[in-house]
Amino acid sequence: MKAMLKKLQEEIRSISLAEGANQTGISFVTAHRFTAEKIQMPNTENPYLYIVLDGMLRLYTPSGIMDYMAGQYSVSKIDTPLSGTVLSFSKQQDFLSLSVEFTANEVIAAVLNLDSDLTEKIMNESMEEQAMRISDRAVIGSVSRLFPIMGSMVPSEFLRKNIMQEVIYNILCGSCGRQLLQSIVNISKADEMYEANTWIKENFRNSFTVEELAERRNMSVSLFHQKFKSAVGMGPLQCQKRLRLTEARRLMLDEKKM
């Protein structure tokens, strides 16, 4: 695990990294480097894998506070925050991470190739813990296999797509498997609701009404509320309230650190 992580760090640091998001030359794979404590998380409609490569990250989500050390990863879902807090920097005094986007079709293709009982185990969260730990470690190795493609004379989209199936398979069999499947379900239901949810994340400190949000989408209030709740799991005003509570908790913790 440590050897694979070190290899991935070296691959990323071999790129001339600017502050923020950096293209890697591999489709849907982005390297992130930050020297500030508050960082921006990827803002994309696609689900994505987010691997901490060097440093330590804290995410304040409506579901709770999540800390990630180097070598650990998260899988985006509809309540993923737009920003995170660096708890510790690398020896190079920066924070390094990697995001790998998937399309819903890529995940669905992987799921269709799974044995039916495996899909059921993932959805019921009945996978054996040891098997999930092995799969979590395998995610880093699978992602590192993408990088020889970057340096090859003939970049191969065919190879990238096949390695991505391996990456997705390991995620599905790991600790975030059910979360990834649920993300795909939410996104397939979400349609334009994903954009509305992102707008709320960016504007939750301001006052707004459901009527205003529905008007933006040219929907009736009842239809908008129904579709939003189906996609996100809660109403738009409840979503705003949870984001405000999460922000208040973050500010309280930041004050204690000072």
Sequence and secondary structure as in RCSB ss.txt:
>XXXX:A:sequence
MKAMLKKLQEEIRSISLAEGANQTGISFVTAHRFTAEKIQMPNTENPYLYIVLDGMLRLYTPSGIMDYMAGQYSV
SKIDTPLSGTVLSFSKQQDFLSLSVEFTANEVIAAVLNLDSDLTEKIMNESMEEQAMRISDRAVIGSVSRLFPIM
GSMVPSEFLRKNIMQEVIYNILCGSCGRQLLQSIVNISKADEMYEANTWIKENFRNSFTVEELAERRNMSVSLFH
QKFKSAVGMGPLQCQKRLRLTEARRLMLDEKKM
>XXXX:A:secstr
 HHHHHHHHHHHHTS   SEEEE SSTTEEEEEE SSEEE    SS EEEEEEESEEEEEETTEEEEEETT EEE
  TT  SEEEEEE  TTSSEEEEEEE  HHHHHHHHHTS HHHHHHHHTT S HHHHHHHHHHHHHHHHTTHHHH
HSSS  HHHHHHHHHHHHHHHHHSTTHHHHHHHHHHHHHHTTHHHHHHHHHHHTTS   HHHHHHHTT  HHHHH
HHHHHHHSS HHHHHHHHHHHHHHHHHHHHHH 
